Amino acid sequence: MAGLLVVRDVTDLVRAAAMKAEFVANASHELRTPLATLRAAVDSLAADAGAPDDTFASDRHLLELILRNLIDNAVKFTPAGGRVACDIQRDAGRMRLRVADTGAGIRPEDRAHLFERFFQADASRTGGAARGSGLGLAIVKHACERLGATVAIESEPDRGTTATVLVPDGPQKARP
């Protein structure tokens, strides 16, 4: 009777699988963290709306829509290794929401069209970023108008973009 015994060392395969699982868990956490922080800030604003004094009331859905679109653009047009920052604070009776990135920036000749529906900058000027539908900033502008808010974009090609939204403080109902 003959037999064959095959022994295979799978230590490297197990180690690689564990590293892959750890990487996916860390990457997933890192991608969710900015959104979770943003969501917590918006939740905090909404929760404080009924408290006396030192409070801020607005349409939570529209605020989330504005921030989601601004952050999506910032992430989309910022290359790996770049930076995206989100800041929310009171500013002279208003709430100031600011999203800044170190991405591709916007050419001066494109700035006049930023809030137009379906406007997309030339792909060769966006650092190779995937192009969207061209609706993001149009949605931001429309949501700001409904809140009585203003939106301003400052940008330099190849240096980044900062979007600032000023939302009126106090009980506001979204405008139709």
Backbone torsions as a table, in degrees:
resi	resn	phi	psi	omega
1	MET	NA	131.1	-178.8
2	ALA	-114.7	151.4	-179.5
3	GLY	-143.8	157.6	180.0
4	LEU	-131.0	127.7	179.2
5	LEU	-117.4	123.4	179.2
6	VAL	-112.5	125.4	178.7
7	VAL	-116.4	127.4	-178.2
8	ARG	-127.7	130.2	178.7
9	ASP	-84.0	112.8	-178.9
10	VAL	-104.5	15.3	-178.8
11	THR	-56.3	-45.7	-178.9
12	ASP	-65.4	-38.1	178.1
13	LEU	-64.9	-42.9	179.0
14	VAL	-64.5	-43.8	179.4
15	ARG	-62.4	-42.9	178.9
16	ALA	-64.7	-41.0	178.6
17	ALA	-64.3	-40.6	178.6
18	ALA	-65.6	-40.6	178.6
19	MET	-65.0	-39.9	178.9
20	LYS	-62.9	-45.6	179.4
21	ALA	-62.3	-41.6	178.9
22	GLU	-65.7	-41.9	178.4
23	PHE	-61.1	-47.4	-179.3
24	VAL	-61.9	-42.1	179.1
25	ALA	-63.8	-43.4	179.6
26	ASN	-67.3	-43.9	179.5
27	ALA	-62.8	-42.8	178.7
28	SER	-61.1	-43.6	178.9
29	HIS	-62.6	-45.3	-178.1
30	GLU	-64.3	-35.2	179.0
31	LEU	-72.6	-34.2	-179.0
32	ARG	-79.7	-28.6	-173.4
33	THR	-56.4	-49.4	179.6
34	PRO	-61.5	-39.2	179.9
35	LEU	-68.6	-37.7	178.3
36	ALA	-65.2	-40.1	178.3
37	THR	-64.5	-44.2	178.1
38	LEU	-62.0	-45.9	-180.0
39	ARG	-60.5	-40.5	178.7
40	ALA	-63.3	-39.7	178.8
41	ALA	-64.8	-44.3	179.4
42	VAL	-65.9	-41.3	177.3
43	ASP	-60.9	-40.5	179.6
44	SER	-63.9	-42.2	177.0
45	LEU	-61.0	-44.1	-178.6
46	ALA	-67.2	-39.1	-178.4
47	ALA	-68.4	-34.3	-178.1
48	ASP	-80.4	-6.8	-174.2
49	ALA	-59.3	-29.8	-178.0
50	GLY	-93.6	-3.8	-177.9
51	ALA	-78.5	152.6	179.4
52	PRO	-71.6	157.3	177.6
53	ASP	53.1	-152.3	164.9
54	ASP	12.1	22.6	-167.0
55	THR	-107.9	170.6	178.7
56	PHE	-147.8	126.6	-179.8
57	ALA	-124.0	134.9	177.7
58	SER	-162.6	-177.6	179.1
59	ASP	-84.3	108.4	-175.7
60	ARG	-58.3	-43.6	-178.1
61	HIS	-60.2	-45.0	-179.1
62	LEU	-68.1	-37.9	176.2
63	LEU	-62.0	-44.1	178.3
64	GLU	-63.0	-40.5	179.6
65	LEU	-61.8	-44.7	178.8
66	ILE	-62.0	-52.2	-177.5
67	LEU	-64.8	-40.8	-179.5
68	ARG	-60.4	-44.4	-179.6
69	ASN	-69.3	-41.2	179.2
70	LEU	-65.6	-43.0	179.7
71	ILE	-68.3	-39.7	178.1
72	ASP	-59.0	-45.6	177.6
73	ASN	-62.4	-44.8	-178.5
74	ALA	-60.2	-45.1	-179.8
75	VAL	-67.4	-42.4	-177.3
76	LYS	-61.8	-38.4	-173.9
77	PHE	-103.1	14.5	175.7
78	THR	-111.6	122.2	-178.1
79	PRO	-71.3	165.3	176.9
80	ALA	-53.7	138.4	-178.3
81	GLY	89.6	-10.0	178.3
82	GLY	-79.8	-173.2	-175.5
83	ARG	-135.8	139.0	173.2
84	VAL	-126.1	128.9	-179.2
85	ALA	-127.1	141.8	178.4
86	CYS	-123.9	133.9	-176.4
87	ASP	-136.2	133.4	177.7
88	ILE	-129.9	123.7	178.5
89	GLN	-157.9	162.1	176.3
90	ARG	-72.9	145.3	179.2
91	ASP	-149.3	99.3	175.4
92	ALA	49.2	59.2	176.8
93	GLY	78.1	9.7	178.1
94	ARG	-132.5	167.1	172.7
95	MET	-103.5	128.5	-179.7
96	ARG	-105.2	121.2	176.2
97	LEU	-109.0	126.4	-178.9
98	ARG	-132.9	132.0	175.5
99	VAL	-123.1	121.4	-177.8
100	ALA	-124.8	145.1	178.1
101	ASP	-138.7	167.2	176.9
102	THR	-110.8	36.2	-173.4
103	GLY	-87.4	-152.0	-172.1
104	ALA	-64.7	-26.8	-177.8
105	GLY	75.9	178.2	-175.2
106	ILE	-127.7	131.3	178.9
107	ARG	-67.3	145.2	179.6
108	PRO	-54.5	-38.6	-178.3
109	GLU	-70.5	-15.5	178.4
110	ASP	-91.8	-17.4	-173.2
111	ARG	-61.8	-34.1	-178.9
112	ALA	-66.5	-18.9	-175.7
113	HIS	-106.4	1.2	-172.3
114	LEU	-53.9	-38.3	-173.4
115	PHE	-95.8	7.3	177.5
116	GLU	-79.4	140.0	177.2
117	ARG	-61.1	137.1	175.5
118	PHE	69.2	8.8	176.9
119	PHE	-74.1	131.8	175.6
120	GLN	-134.1	132.3	176.9
121	ALA	-68.4	157.1	177.7
122	ASP	-55.1	128.6	-176.3
123	ALA	-57.3	-30.3	-179.6
124	SER	-70.5	-14.6	-179.1
125	ARG	-100.9	0.7	-175.5
126	THR	-106.9	20.2	177.4
127	GLY	69.0	23.8	179.3
128	GLY	76.7	9.9	-178.6
129	ALA	-67.6	149.1	176.2
130	ALA	-62.8	140.0	-179.5
131	ARG	-90.9	144.9	179.2
132	GLY	-97.2	-151.8	-177.8
133	SER	-87.2	-13.7	-175.5
134	GLY	81.6	15.8	-178.5
135	LEU	-105.1	-17.9	-172.4
136	GLY	-52.4	-54.3	-178.1
137	LEU	-73.9	-27.1	174.0
138	ALA	-65.5	-39.6	176.8
139	ILE	-64.8	-42.5	178.1
140	VAL	-59.3	-47.2	-179.2
141	LYS	-60.9	-45.6	-178.9
142	HIS	-63.2	-43.7	179.0
143	ALA	-63.6	-40.0	178.1
144	CYS	-63.0	-42.6	178.8
145	GLU	-60.5	-40.5	-179.9
146	ARG	-66.0	-29.2	179.8
147	LEU	-89.8	-7.4	-173.3
148	GLY	74.8	23.1	-177.9
149	ALA	-97.0	167.1	174.5
150	THR	-119.4	153.1	176.3
151	VAL	-131.3	136.2	179.0
152	ALA	-133.0	142.6	179.6
153	ILE	-120.1	127.4	172.5
154	GLU	-116.9	134.7	-175.7
155	SER	-157.4	149.6	172.9
156	GLU	-132.5	131.1	177.9
157	PRO	-54.4	135.9	179.0
158	ASP	64.6	8.8	179.6
159	ARG	-123.6	-17.8	176.6
160	GLY	122.1	178.3	-175.8
161	THR	-138.2	143.7	173.0
162	THR	-126.4	123.6	175.9
163	ALA	-106.9	128.8	-179.8
164	THR	-123.0	126.8	178.3
165	VAL	-117.1	127.4	176.9
166	LEU	-110.0	115.0	-176.7
167	VAL	-105.6	129.3	178.7
168	PRO	-58.6	140.2	178.4
169	ASP	-85.3	150.7	177.3
170	GLY	106.8	168.5	-178.5
171	PRO	-61.3	114.0	-179.7
172	GLN	-122.9	141.3	170.5
173	LYS	-105.8	139.6	179.2
174	ALA	-59.1	136.6	178.4
175	ARG	-80.8	143.3	-178.8
176	PRO	-66.8	NA	NA
